[in-house]
Amino acid sequence: MKHISRTVLLALGCLALFSACTKNFDDINTNPNAPTAVNSGLLLPQIQRDMMGSVLGETWGIGNIVIQHAAKNQFVNEDRYLWGELNSIWNNVYDNMRDVNNIIIQSEANGENNYKGVALVMKSWMFSLATDCYGDIPYSQAIQAKEGQNYPAYDAQEQVYNGILADLKEASELLGTSSEVIAGDVVFGGNVSKWKKLANSLRVRALLRISRKRDVSADLKAIIDNPASYPVFESVADNAVYTFKSTSPDQFPLYSSRIGSFNEFRASKTLLDTLKSLGDPRMPIFFRPTPATESGVEPEYAGIPNGLNDVDALQYNGGPQFQSRIGSLFYEESITAQGLTIAKGVIMTYAELEFLLAEAAEKGLISGDAKTFYENGVNASFAFYGLSTPVDYLTRLETTYAGSQQEKLSKIGFQKWVSLYFQGLEAWFDWRRTGIPALQPGASNQNNDKIPVRFRYPIIEQSLNSASYNQAIQRQGPDDLNSKMWHLN
């Protein structure tokens, strides 16, 4: 009994000691210097940087190629439409959307309408990238793991666009209705009026994107006819761009690439030949003379066709010495003062907006002079690169705003295609809708002579969210490069 009593006493003592040790466990193990929440001004720049890096990466590796702004002379799988997983947009949208949601939650709690407006614009742009790359995506149930939603449903693209348009309208109406200063904004430096213009300019883009499926004229007119409430971009000063720094770690992403990797990308014959025929001064910004003539008295420019096999691509026109490389302002000069005026990440520009308005006016969706919008777009594209439009450029047969409606729309689409050079995936997104210019599949393509119209879903979705993934496939079509998403059907 004595032995048992001692054991019991020892056990009780241990329990008492344990209780004493754990009584203040949370207090003892909580670091008073570690933040439990991060304010919006610290969250915003990382979101913007991550997304811009992701967009530029996919643009360089796929976007410039598929839209025939650039071509490859080595490791040509991308140019022949042998695309593997392309997950950067998907991963960065959903990884960063959590912090976008945190900004929205914090701004609502603090009555910070300006921050909420900016967050809604970022949310809309990010989800538009995801849906335009993949089609149906997790949207209404996304970023709800804390609420127990670990297997979010894929929303139909139509519903995603309804949400995007609603959020952009709300953002426009919120911005400027509170007094907090927006810190950490590396796009507009906290300029609320420019964020408001971006919200409405993105609405115009989104409405034109779905215009094959829906009559968008009333919605467009509600914006364009009411500039006091819904202002849009008015000049190149309103361009929504990410300006990189001259020092690490925020340099232009291509600056740290290996020269060999950079030089695998060459001028596409499709774009270069057209610019050359027009004597377009953007050509020497986009591309360099061939290495063999770059230092000579008479430099020559020569592109290569898209979609050649490895041997033909490398040997085309006599080899790499006779194939134009991508312009230096997108590589070694991208960190100089001059380069920083050009090598930027782009969300949207004034030039793009004016081309969208030209199309809308030409189709009778809005009032206004389509010719003026068109010429504003051309002039703004040249201005983006610090150039003036050549005096006779807009009076030439190929570029003057004249002809049948289809001829006018073709000129709008062509100039927009040129202006969107290395400005995200927008050139591809827009070409899928308009078919302008009339691109031909790469010569030795491996996609049954079809230019791809979407990315495949990440493979991990098939195992971790298979039920939702399969529902999306049943609704949208096979998970391949050729299944047209809702707004393209």
TISE-7234 format. One record per atom (N, C-alpha, C, CB): x negated, y negated, z. Coordinates in steps of 0.05 Angstrom, whole numbers, plus 5000, padded with zeros to 4 digits. Glycine has a CB too. Example, Ala and Ser with C-alpha at 12.3 -4.5 7.8 and 13.67 -1.06 7.14 Angstrom:
BEGIN
473651145156
475450905156
473650665156
477450895181
474350455142
472750215143
474249995157
471850125114
***
This chain:
BEGIN
498350245000
500050005000
498349755000
501950005024
496149775017
494349545017
493249494990
492149575038
492549714976
491349694949
493349564930
490349964939
495849664932
497949554914
498449264920
500549714918
498449194945
498948914952
496748734942
499148884983
494248824944
492048664934
492348624903
489348794940
493248844890
493548824860
495748624853
494249094849
497948644869
500148454864
499248164869
502548524881
497848134891
496847864897
494947754876
495447864924
493247934866
491347854845
492947774819
489348084838
494947934813
496547874789
497947604792
498548094783
499147564816
500447304821
498547074819
501847314848
496147124830
494146904829
493446834800
491646994844
493147044784
492446994756
494646844742
491947264741
497146924748
499446784735
499446494744
502046914743
498946444769
498846164779
496746004765
498546154809
494346144763
492146004749
492745954720
489546174751
493946154707
494746124679
496745894675
495846384667
498645894693
500645674692
499445404695
502745724713
497445394714
496145134718
494545054694
494245144742
493345254680
491645204657
493345114633
489945444649
495745224631
497445164607
499444944611
498845414598
499644854636
501644644642
501344394625
501544574672
498844314621
498244074606
496944144579
496543884622
497644374568
496244474544
496444274521
497344744536
498944174516
499243994494
497743734497
502243934490
497743634522
496243384527
493243424524
496843284555
492243644535
489343694533
488443734505
488643934551
490043874488
489243944462
490243754440
490144224456
491143534447
492043324428
489843114427
494743204436
488843074402
486742874398
488042604396
485042944373
487542424415
488842164414
487841994390
488342014440
485642074378
484541924356
485342034329
481541914357
486842254329
487742374303
490542284297
487642684305
491042164274
493742054267
495642284262
493641874243
498142254270
500242444265
501942354241
502042474289
501542114232
502842014208
501041824193
505641874215
501341814167
499641634150
501441434138
498041794129
500641174140
502440974129
502440974098
501740694140
504440844087
504940854058
502540734042
507440704051
501340524054
499140404040
496640574037
498340154054
496440784054
494240974051
495041214034
493341074079
497541274032
498441494015
498541423986
501241584024
499341183980
499841103952
497441123933
500840823951
495041023941
492841043921
491941323914
490440893932
492141513933
491341783927
493341913908
491141953953
495841853911
497941953893
497341853864
500741873901
496841593862
496341473836
493841583824
496141163839
491741613839
489241713829
489442003820
486941693850
490642173836
490942453829
492542483803
492342603852
494742343801
496442373778
495142273753
499042223782
493642043755
492341943731
490142123722
491241663737
488642243741
486542423734
487642673720
484942513758
489942773730
491243003718
492142943690
493543093735
493442713686
494542643659
492242613639
496142383661
490042483647
487842443629
486542713622
485742253641
486342893642
485143143636
486743303616
484943303662
489343313619
491043463600
491043323573
493843503611
490843063573
490842913548
488342973532
491042613553
486142973546
483543023532
483443313522
481242983552
484243503538
483943783530
486043883511
483943953554
488543773513
490743873497
492143653481
492744023515
492943443495
494643243483
493543113458
495243023503
490943023459
489742903436
489543103413
487042793443
489243353420
488943563399
491543623385
487743813412
493643683401
496143773389
497443553373
498043863411
496943303380
498143083365
496342983343
498842853384
494043113339
492143063317
490942783318
493543113291
490342693342
488542463345
485642553346
489242313371
485142783356
482442903357
482643193348
481342883386
480343303342
480043583334
477643703348
479943613303
477343963348
475044093360
473344233339
475944293382
470644223343
468944363325
467544603338
466844173314
468044643364
467044883378
469144963399
464344823392
469145223406
471145323425
473945213419
470245233454
474845303396
477145173383
479845293390
476845183353
480045453411
482545583418
484845383421
482245743443
484345163435
486444963439
487544853413
485444733457
485644813393
486444703368
487944903350
483944603353
487745163357
489145373343
491645463358
487345613337
492345313379
494745363395
494545623412
497145373378
492145703418
491645923436
491445803464
489146093429
493745723475
493745583501
494145783523
495945373501
492445773543
492845923567
494545763586
490145993580
494245813612
495745663632
494745373632
495345783660
496645193633
496144903634
497644803659
497044753608
496444813682
497844773707
497144513721
497144993725
495444343710
494544103724
496943923729
492443963708
498643873709
500943693714
502743813735
502443653687
503444063732
505244203751
504144183779
505544493743
501644263783
500444263810
500243993822
497644393809
499443793807
499143523818
501843393823
497443353799
503843443807
506443333812
507543433838
508443403789
507443703842
508743813866
506943773891
509244103862
504343773888
502543723911
502943433921
499643773904
503043243902
503242963910
506042873916
502042793889
508043023906
510842943911
511442953941
512743133896
510043113957
510443113985
509842843998
508743333999
507642723988
506942463999
508742243988
504042393993
509642273963
511642083953
514142093971
512442153923
514942333978
517342373995
516842254023
518042663998
514342284033
513642154059
513941854058
510842234067
513141734035
513341444033
516341364033
512041344006
517941524019
520841464018
522041484046
522241643999
521341694061
522441724088
521541494106
521542004100
518941434105
517941214122
519140944115
514841204120
519340894089
520440634080
523340604088
520140604050
524840824087
527640804096
527840754126
529141064089
526140884141
526140844170
525340564178
524341044184
523540444162
522440174168
523839944154
519540174163
525740014137
527039804121
525239674100
528139594139
523339834090
521439734070
522339804042
518639854076
524039644031
525139694005
523139683982
527339493999
521139513985
519139503964
517539763962
517139263970
516739873985
515340123984
517140343973
514340204012
519640343981
521440553971
521840523941
524140533985
522040283931
522240233903
519840343887
522639943896
517440283897
515040383884
515040683884
512540263898
515740803907
515741093910
517741223890
516341183939
520041103887
521941203868
521041183840
524641053871
519540973833
518440953806
516341173802
517140683801
514541213821
512541423819
513941703818
510641413843
515841743834
517342003834
518542053806
519542003855
519741843794
521041873768
519041933747
522641623761
516841783747
514741823726
513542103729
512541613729
513042193753
511842453758
513642683749
511042483787
516242663757
518042873749
518542863719
520742843764
518442633707
518742623677
516442763664
518942323668
514042733674
511742883663
512243183665
509142813678
513143273688
513543563692
515643673674
514243623721
517943533672
520143643656
519443613626
522743493661
517943413618
517243383590
515143583582
516343103584
513643693601
511643903595
512944173594
509343893615
514744223613
515744503617
518744543611
515144583645
520344333613
523244363610
524644363637
523844613595
526144573642
527544593668
525344633690
529444833668
525744493712
523744493734
525144483761
521744263731
523744563783
524844513809
525044213814
523044643831
527344123821
527843833825
529443773850
529243713800
531943843850
533643763873
532843913898
536543823866
531744153896
530844303919
527844303923
531844593916
526444153907
523544143909
522743993935
522244003885
520444053946
519243923969
521143943993
518643623963
522344173997
524144214020
523344464036
527044244010
520844534036
519944764051
520444734081
516944814046
520144494092
520644444120
523644494127
519844164128
525344474107
528144524112
528844824106
529844344094
526744984101
527145264096
527645334067
529445354111
527245144049
527745204020
525045274007
529044954006
524345534009
521745623999
521845723970
520745844017
524245753960
524545853932
526445673917
525646153933
525545433910
527245233898
528345323871
525844973896
530845253866
532045313840
530845123819
535045283841
530845213795
530045033772
532544893763
528745203749
532444623763
534644463753
534544453723
534644183766
536844453710
536944413681
535844143675
539844443671
534444113652
533143863645
535043633645
531743893619
537443673636
539443463636
539843343663
542143563624
540043523684
540343423711
537943283721
541043653729
535543373713
533043243721
533042953710
530643393710
533842923684
533842653673
536042483685
534342673643
538242593693
540242443707
539142333733
542842613713
537642493747
536342413772
534242203768
535142643786
532642233747
530542043740
531741763735
528842133716
533741763718
535041513711
536341373735
537041553689
537541533752
538841423776
536741303795
540441633790
534541443798
532341343816
531041093805
530241563820
530741073779
529440833767
531340593770
528840883737
533940633767
535840413770
535840323799
538640503762
535840513818
535740443846
533140293853
535940693864
530940383842
528340253847
528439963838
526140403832
529539923814
529639643804
531339473822
530839643775
533439583833
535239423850
534139383878
538039553852
532339553886
531139533913
528739333913
530239803923
527139353892
524639193892
525138903894
523039253866
523838773913
524138493917
526238423938
524838353892
527538623950
529538563970
528538593999
531938753966
525938634002
524738634029
522138474027
524238924040
520838424049
518638244049
515938374053
519038034070
515838634058
513238764063
511338744039
513639054072
508838714045
506738714024
506039004017
504238544033
505839063992
505139333983
502139363983
506339403955
501039514001
498139564003
497439823988
497139564032
494939843980
493940093968
494840143940
494840313985
496039943927
497039983899
494839913879
499439793894
493740123866
491540083847
492640053818
489540313848
495240043814
496339993788
496939703784
498840163784
498539583802
499339303799
498339133822
502339293797
496739233840
495739073862
497938973880
494138853851
500139123882
502339033900
504238843888
501238923924
504038783861
505838593848
508638713845
504638503821
510538633861
513138743861
514638703835
514838633884
514338463823
515838403799
514838583776
515438103791
512338653776
511338833755
512439123759
508338833754
512639203784
513839463789
516739473780
513539543819
518139253784
520939233775
521139253744
522238973784
519239123730
519239143701
518539423692
517138943690
516739553706
516039833699
518440013703
513639933716
519939973725
522240143729
524240133706
523640063755
524739893696
526639863674
525539943647
527639573673
522939893643
521639983618
521640283617
518739873616
521140423639
521240713640
524140813635
520240823666
526140653644
528840733638
529340723608
530840533652
528340523594
528640513565
527340763552
527340253554
524940833561
523541073551
525241323555
520741103564
526241353579
527841593586
530441603570
528441593616
531741383566
534141383551
533741453522
535541103553
531541343510
530941423482
530141713481
528641243471
528841813502
528042093502
530542283499
526542163527
532742213512
535042393512
537142303492
536342403540
536442113474
538441993456
539442183435
537241753442
538142413431
539142613412
541542773425
536942813404
541742763451
543742913465
546042743476
542443073488
545642483476
547542313490
547642033477
546942293521
549941913477
550141633468
549041453490
553041563460
546741333485
545441173506
545640883502
542441253508
547240803482
547340513475
548340343498
549140473450
550440423512
551540263534
549440223556
554040383545
548040443562
545940423583
543640243575
544940703590
542840263549
540740093540
541539803540
539840183511
543939743530
544939473530
545139353558
547639453516
545939513577
546139423605
543439323615
547239643623
541239443605
538539353613
537739103597
536539583610
537739133571
536638933553
538238673553
536539043525
540838693557
542538453557
542638313585
545338523549
541238423604
541338313631
538538293643
543138483650
536738133631
533938113640
533638003668
532337953621
535537843677
535337733704
535437953725
537537523709
537138153721
537438373740
535638603733
540338463740
535138653707
533638883699
531438793679
535439093685
529338653689
527238563672
525538793661
525438363687
524438763638
522638953626
519938813620
523839083600
518038973610
515438853603
515838623583
513539073590
514238413587
514438173570
511838113555
515137933587
509638243563
507138193549
505138413558
505937913555
502738403546
500738603553
499838563582
498338583534
500338333593
499638293622
501238473640
500038003630
503438583630
505138763646
504439053643
508038723638
502439123626
501739403622
501239543649
499139423605
502539783651
502139943676
499740133671
504740113682
497440043681
495040193676
493440233702
493240053655
491940443702
490140503725
487340423717
490340803733
486240223730
483540123724
481440273740
483339823728
479740413727
477640563741
475340383749
476640793724
473740473767
471440323777
468840393763
471240363808
466840233767
464240283754
462540473771
462740033749
463440533796
461840703813
463440943822
460940543838
462041153829
463241403839
464641343866
461141633841
466741483873
467941713859
470341643841
468841913880
470641393834
473041313819
472341203792
474641093835
470541343779
469841273751
471741413732
466941363745
471741313707
473341433686
472641733685
472841293658
474641913685
474142193688
472142313669
476642343686
472042223644
470242343624
467342263628
471042263596
466842063644
464141963648
462242173659
464141723666
463342353675
461642553688
461642813672
462642613716
462842823648
462843063631
460043103620
464943033609
459443353614
456943423600
457243313571
456443723599
455043203561
455043093534
455843313513
452342973527
454943553518
455743773500
458643823499
454244023507
459943823523
462843863524
464343633511
463743893554
463343383516
464643153504
464443173473
463342893514
462243263463
461743263434
463243493419
458843273428
464443673434
466143873421
468543753409
466944093441
469343513418
471643373408
470743173387
473243233432
472043183364
471443003342
473942863332
470043163319
473542673314
475842533302
477442733286
474842303285
480142713289
481942863272
482042733245
484742893285
481842893224
482042783197
484742653193
481543003176
486842753206
489542653203
489642353210
491442803219
488542283233
488642003242
486541843229
488341993272
484041943228
481841783218
482241693189
479241923221
483141873172
483441813144
485441593140
484242053128
487641593156
489641383153
488541123163
492141463170
487141113185
486040863195
483940753175
484740903223
482440933164
480440843144
481740713120
478641083135
483940833110
485340723087
486540453092
487540923078
487240403118
488340143125
486239943133
490340183148
483740023135
481639843145
482339753173
481339603127
483439943189
484439873215
482139833235
486340093225
481939593247
479739543266
479739713292
479639263273
481939863296
481940043319
480240293314
484740123326
479640353289
478140593282
475440603296
477840613252
473740393295
471140413308
471340413339
469440193299
473640363350
474040393379
474740683385
476140193390
476540793369
477341073374
475041263367
479741133357
473541203346
471541393336
468841263330
472541533311
466741423328
464141323320
463541403291
461941423339
461641273278
460641373253
459441653257
458641173240
459141793236
457842063238
455042023249
457742203210
454042213265
451342193277
449242143256
450742443292
449542253232
447442223212
447341933201
448042413189
449541783203
449641513192
449941303212
451841493171
450141373238
450841183259
448940953261
451041333286
446441013256
444340803259
443540683232
441940913273
444940763211
444240663184
445540403177
444940873164
444840313153
445940063142
448940093135
444339973118
449640323125
452440373117
453540613132
452640423086
454440573157
455540793173
458040903160
456140703202
458441163162
460641303150
462341443172
459741503129
464941453168
466741583186
467941823172
469041393196
468042053186
469142293174
470342463196
466942453159
472842533193
474242703212
474242993203
477042613217
475143173220
475443453212
478343543215
473543633229
479243723198
482043813200
482543953226
482744003176
484943943236
485644083261
486044383255
488143963274
485344543274
486144823273
484345003257
488744843263
481844923250
480045093236
478945303255
477644923224
478045533244
476745733261
474045633269
476646003247
472645773287
470145683298
468045623277
469145883318
467745813258
465645783238
466245543220
465346043222
468645533210
469345323191
469345043205
472145373179
470145033230
470244773244
467344673248
471644803271
465544843256
462844753261
461444673235
461244973275
462044813213
460644763188
462044553171
460445013173
464344463179
465944283161
464344033154
468544203175
464443953129
463143713119
460143713123
464343473132
458943953125
456043963129
455143993157
454743723117
457044013176
456244053204
456643813222
453344143205
456043843248
456543633268
455343363262
455643733295
453143363248
451843103241
453542933222
449143153229
455443063210
457142923191
460042923199
456743053163
460542933225
463242923236
463342703258
464043203248
465142523256
465342303275
466042403303
467342103265
464642293322
465242353351
467242153361
462642343368
468242203386
470042023399
468541773408
471442163424
469841543408
468641293414
467141273440
470641073413
465041123441
463341103465
464740973488
460840953458
466840823483
468240693504
469940883520
469940463493
470041133512
471441333527
469441533540
473341493510
466941453540
464841623552
462741453565
463641813531
460441413552
458241293566
458640993573
455741323550
460340863557
460840573563
463340533579
461040423537
464540743589
467140723603
466840583630
468440983606
464440573641
464040443667
462940163665
462340613684
462440063641
461439793638
463739603639
459939763612
463039343642
465139143643
466839143617
463938863646
465439183595
466939203569
468739443568
464939203546
467639673577
469139923576
471539913593
467340143584
471439783616
473639773635
476039633623
472839643661
475739473602
477939343589
479439533571
477139093574
478239763566
479339953546
479940223558
477539973522
477940343571
478140613581
479740623607
475340743585
482340613605
484040603628
485940843627
485640343629
487040903650
489241093651
491840943647
489341253677
493741053632
496140903624
498641053634
496240873594
500440903647
503141003652
504940913630
504140893680
504840653623
506440553601
505440283593
509540543608
505640203568
504739943559
507039783546
502439983538
506439523544
508339343530
508639423501
507339053532
506539513488
506639603460
508739833457
503939693450
508540033475
510440253473
513340153476
509740463494
513739983495
516439883500
517539743475
516539683523
515839573462
516839433438
517439623415
514739233429
515939833412
516540033391
519240173398
514340243389
519640233423
522240353431
524540173426
522140433461
524139913431
526339713426
526739683396
525639453439
524539693381
524839673351
526539903341
522039683338
526040143351
527640383342
530540343351
526440633355
530940263375
533640233385
535240023370
533640153415
533839793363
535139583348
535739673319
533439333347
533839823307
534239913280
536640113278
531740053270
537040263299
539240453300
541840333310
538440693317
541740073317
544139943326
544940013355
546440013308
543040113370
543540183398
543539933416
541540383408
542039733407
541839473422
541939253401
539239453439
542439013411
542238773393
539338683393
544138543402
538638513374
535838413372
534738483345
534138533394
532538343339
531238373313
529238603313
529938113304
529738823300
527939053300
525138973289
529039283283
525038803269
522538713257
520738573278
523038533233
522038403293
520438263314
519438453335
522238043328
521138633344
520138833363
517838993352
522439023371
518139083327
516039243314
513339093312
516939323285
513538843303
511038683301
509838623328
511538423285
511538573348
510538543375
509038793384
512838483395
510039023377
508739273385
506039303372
510439513378
505839243346
503239263332
501239063344
503639203302
502138823348
500338613359
499438693387
501738343359
501238803403
500538873430
498539113431
503038953446
498739293412
496839513410
494039413405
497739723389
493839233386
491139113380
490138963405
491338923356
491938813418
491138653441
490138833464
493438483450
491339073466
490439253487
487439313485
492039523486
486439313461
483539363457
481939103453
483239543433
483138883460
481638633458
481338533429
478938653471
483138623412
482938553383
485238373375
482938813366
484838233354
487038083341
487938243317
486137793333
490538233311
491538373288
490538243263
494638383288
489338393244
488438263219
490638103206
487338483200
489837883193
491837693183
493737823164
490337463169
492838003147
494538113126
495638393134
493138143100
495138473159
495738753166
498738813164
494838803195
500438623173
503338673174
504738603148
504538523197
503238523128
504438463102
503738673081
503538193092
502138873089
501339083070
503739273065
498939243080
503739403042
505839583035
506339793056
505339703008
504139903067
504340123086
505340033113
501640253089
505139783120
505739693147
507839483149
503239593159
508539343127
510539133128
513239253135
510738973102
514839113150
517439213160
519539173138
518339083186
519639363119
521439353097
522139633087
520239183074
524239653070
524939913060
527540013071
522840113065
528140263067
530540383078
530340413108
531140663065
532540473121
532440513150
530440733157
535240583161
530440953142
528541163149
525641083145
529141413132
525140923124
522440823120
521640633143
522240663093
523440473152
522840293175
522340463200
525140093180
523940663205
523540833229
520940983227
525841023232
520141053203
517641193199
515241013205
517341303170
515540763198
513340573204
513240513234
513840303189
515440493247
515540463276
514140703289
518340433287
514940943281
513841183293
510941223288
515341423283
510041153264
507241173257
505540983274
506741123228
506340733276
504740543291
504840613321
505840253287
507040723331
507040803359
505141033363
509940883367
505141223344
503241453345
500341363347
503641643321
499641163331
496941053332
496440923359
496440853309
498340763368
497940603392
497640773417
500240413395
498741023416
498641193440
496141363441
501041373440
494141303425
491641453425
490441463454
489541323406
490041703464
488941763490
490341603512
485941693490
493041583510
494641453530
496541653543
496141213519
495541873553
497242073564
498342253543
499441943580
500542403550
501742593533
504142473518
502642833548
504442213520
506842083509
506942103478
506841793516
504742103464
504742133435
505942403427
501942103423
505242613442
506442883437
509342893444
504843093452
510042783468
512842783476
514542643455
513042643504
513642413445
515242253427
515442383400
514141973425
513142503390
513142633364
515142863364
510342733358
515443013386
517243233386
520143143381
517143383413
520742903390
523442793387
523942683359
523942573408
521942543348
522342393323
521242543299
521042123325
519242713302
517942843279
516342643263
520042963262
515542423275
513942213261
511342183276
515541943260
509142203261
508842253232
509342553226
506042173222
509442623200
510042893192
507543063194
511242893163
506843143218
504443303222
504843593212
503743313252
502643713203
502643993194
501144153215
501444023166
501944403220
500444563239
497644603230
501844843242
495844653250
493044703244
492644923224
491544763269
490544893207
490145063184
489945363192
487644983170
488645423213
488245703221
489545753248
485245773223
491945643252
493345653278
494145943283
495745463278
494546003309
495446263318
498146253331
493346373337
499846073321
502546043333
504746053311
502745773349
504246223291
506246263270
506946003256
508746383282
504945843251
505245593236
507245403249
506145653208
507145393276
508845203291
507045043310
511045363306
507544783310
506244613330
507644653357
506244313322
506244713379
507644763404
509244533414
505544833426
511444593428
513144383438
513444383469
515944403426
512044573482
512144573511
509744733522
514844693522
509344713548
507444883563
508945123574
506044723586
507545343578
508645563592
508645503622
507045823587
510545613636
510645583665
508145713678
513245703677
507245613701
505045743715
505746033722
504345583741
503746213717
504246493722
505046543751
501746653715
504046393770
504646433798
507646413803
503046243815
509046253787
511946223791
513346493787
513046013772
512246663769
513546913763
513547103788
512247053740
511547073805
511347243828
512447113853
508547333833
512046863857
512846733882
515646613881
510846513888
516646563857
519346443855
520746573831
519146133851
520646833830
521546983806
524446943800
520947273809
526146943820
529046923815
529746663801
530646953841
528646443812
529146183800
527846163772
528145953818
525446263770
524046263744
525746413723
521246403747
526746643730
528246803710
530846673702
528847083721
532146533721
534546383715
533946163694
535846273740
531746033698
530945823679
530445933651
528445673689
529146163650
528546293625
531146373610
526746533628
533046483625
535546563613
537046323602
537246703634
536746093615
538145853607
536745713584
538545653630
534145703585
532545533567
531445683543
530245413582
530845943547
529646103526
526946213534
529245933501
525646373517
523246513525
521046313535
522146663501
519446413554
517346243565
514946253547
516546343594
515246103524
512946093505
512645803496
513446283481
510945753477
510245483468
512345363450
507645483454
514245533440
516045443419
518945413428
515945633397
519645483453
522445453462
523045153466
522945603488
524945053452
525644773454
527244723480
527244683430
526344513494
527744433518
530344283511
525944263536
531944233531
534644123527
534643883508
535844053553
533043683513
533243433498
532243453470
531843203512
531043683463
530043723436
531943893419
527343863436
533944013431
535844183417
537944023403
537144393436
***
